[in-house]
Amino acid sequence: MTTVSDFDDGADAAWPTEATSRMNRMYRWQRFIYDATRRYYLLGRDQLIDGIRPSAGAMVLEIGCGTGRNLVHAARQYPGATFYGIDVSTEMLTTAISAIDRHELNGTVRVAHGDATAFDPAVLFGISAFDHVMISYSLSMIPDWHAVLDNAVSRLKPGGRLHIVDFGNQERLPAAARKFLLRWLALFDVTPRRDMQDVLMTMAAESGANLAFDRPFRGYAQSAVLTLPKRPG
């Protein structure tokens, strides 16, 4: 069984970083109940996975893979693809490795310790670009989330797709529910990115990409798929 000591950290060999330490403190005990509790309010994750539909041989990266829940789900749904995940928390990665081992997916799922704002997949996995990159409920927890988006797009192949789901502005929820939710999320250092659509629209315009954006569950969540243009010819 893979353990935390087996991580190939590459450029991140100086960890624990401040972000790693902070996330490890938060998830040291939460990781044991994370999947059982988050299923009720991390809405849209399965819809994101359903929408990936990778072709045979495709390579899919999850940024902020946490417990590995999404990677395991996706790998079982799409056995012809190969999946990779990074997370800044070694505590969460320990749980992810256990899940991957338990479902006997070591041949199709790999995870590594990495900072979402500055990781190098060529160092971590020996791969420079992916067909799909997914980010599920991570941008709202990362202060420099713009850097995460820039890094994610830079790791896509021509024609590749970036899939995102995260907390939305809750604009169609009752005012009392919205106020309670925002206060509760703040306890976990979660901040919905109100201008995510504008940021992605700018990125799409600059790169010639196509953007599909939605605010499902009455605005509780926001989801996006950014598709890069294919290489001419």
N, C-alpha and C positions, 0 to 999 in steps of 0.2 A: 504493500500500500504506500502511495506517495505521501510524504509528510511535508510540513512547512520547511524543514531544513533542506529539502530537495529543490526548492525554487531556484530557477536560474534568473537572478535579478539583473544581470547585465549592467546597464548604465545606472540602475537603481541600487547598486551594491552598498551605498552609504546609508540605507535605511537602518533603523527606523527614522523616518522623516517626521516633521511635525504633523503632517496630515495622517501618516500611518499611525502615529501614537494616539492622535485624537480619535480616529475611527476605531482603533482597537479598544480604546476605553469605552466607547459607545456600544460596541457590539460584542465585547468579551462574553457577556452572558445573554444578550439579546439574540445572538445567532442561534441559540438552541430552540427559540420559539419564533424566530423571525418568519419563517414560511407559514406557520400555522396562523399567525396573527395578521400578516400583511395581505393575505388572500382576500380580506374583506374590504381593503381600501386602496390597494394598488391596482386600480381598475384599468383595463385595456392591455394588460401584458399579453394575454393569450391572443387577442386580436392582432397585436403587433407580430407575434410569431406566426400566426396564420397567414399574414400578409407577406412574409418573406419569400416563400415559395422558391428556394434556391434550386438551381439546376444541378444535375449530377456532377460531382467534382468541385462544386463551389466551395469557397472558403468564407466563413462567417465569423466576425469578431463581435463580442459584446464588451463594451466599455462600462466598467462598474458592475461586474458580474455577481458580486455579493456571494450568496450561498450556492450559486450555481443552478438555482431553480430554473431559470429561463434556458440555460444551456442544455440541461438535461431534457427539458420538455422539447426543445427544438431538435436536439439530436435524435430523440426517439421518433419525432414526427417526420424528420427528413434524414433518413439513414444514409443517403447518398452524398451528403455534404460533410465537411469537416468544420468543427467549431473551436473557437479560441476565446479566452476571456482574460481580462485583466481587472485587478482591483487593488486599491491602495491599502486595504486592511488585510493583514495576514491572518487575523482571527477568522474573518469571513472566508478567506481562501481555504483555510483548514476544513471548514464545513463543506465548501464546494468540492474539494478533493474527495472527501468521504462520500458525498452524493454521487460523484462520477464513478468512484470505485464500486459503490453499492449497486449501481445500475449497469456495471460492466461496460462503461463507455470510454475506457482509457484509450482505445484505438481511434476514437473520433472526436474527443474533447480534450483540450489542453488549457491549463490556466497558468498565469504567472503574476507575480507582484509587479505593479506598475502604476505610475502617476498618470491619470487621464489627460493631464494638460501637456505632458512632455514625454510620453513613452515612445520607444522605438521598437516596432514589431520585428524588425530584422534582427535586432539583438535578442529579443525575448523568444521568438519563434522561428527565426530564419526566413521570415516572409515579409515582403515589403508592402504588399497591397492586398486588399480583400474585395470580394464581390459584394458583400453586404457588411454594414456595421450597424449594430443596434445599441441604443442607449435607453434604458428603462428606469425611470424614476431616480436618476443620478444627477442630472443637471441642476435640479433644485437644491442639491446638497453641496455643490462644488462652487466656491466663490468665483473663480475665474472660469465660468462656464463658456464664455466666448472662446477661450483658448481650447477647450475641449472640442467644441464644434469645428474649429479650424483644423485641429489635429485629426479629428475623425474624417473630415472630407479629404484631407491630404493622404489618408491611408486607403482610399477607395480606388479601384481600377476604373478606367474609362467605362462609362455605362453602369458603374456601381451605384448602389442605393444605400442611403443613410435612413434608418428607421428610428423614430423617437416616440416615446410616450412619457408623459410626466404630469404633475399637477397643473391644473389650469387656473383660471381666474375665478371660477365658481360663479360666473356672472348671472346664471339662471337658477341658482339655488336661493332658497329663502335667506333673507339678510341675517337672521339669527344663526342659522346653520353655517353660513359662510364665515361669520365672525368667530364662531366656536372653532371651526376647522382651522382657520388661519392661526389662531392662538395655540391650538394643539400642535400643529405642524412646527411652530416656532420652538417648541420644547425639544424637538429633534434636529434643530438647526436646518429646517427645511423652509425654503423661500420659493414660492411659485414664480417662474420667470414670465412676467407679464408681457414683456416685449419679445418673446421668443419668435412669434410669427414674423414680426418686422425684421428681426435679425436674420432669420432664414430666408426671407424674401430678398434681402440685400445680398446674401451669399449666393442665392440662385441666380440673381441678375448678373452678378460679377463673373460667375463661372459658366453661364449658359445652361444651368441645370433646370430641371422641372421640379416644381414644389407642389405637393398635395398636402393640405393642412385641414385639420378638423378639430372641433371642440366637443367631444362626445360626453355623455352622461351629464347633460345640462351645464356644460362648462366645467364640470368637476375635473376633467382631464383635458389635455391637449395632445394631439398626435400629429406626426408629420412623416412624410416620405420625400426625401430629396434625391432625385435621380440625376446623376451626372451625364453629360452628353457622351455618346460613343465616339471613339476615335474615327476621324474621316477615313473612308476607304475600307 
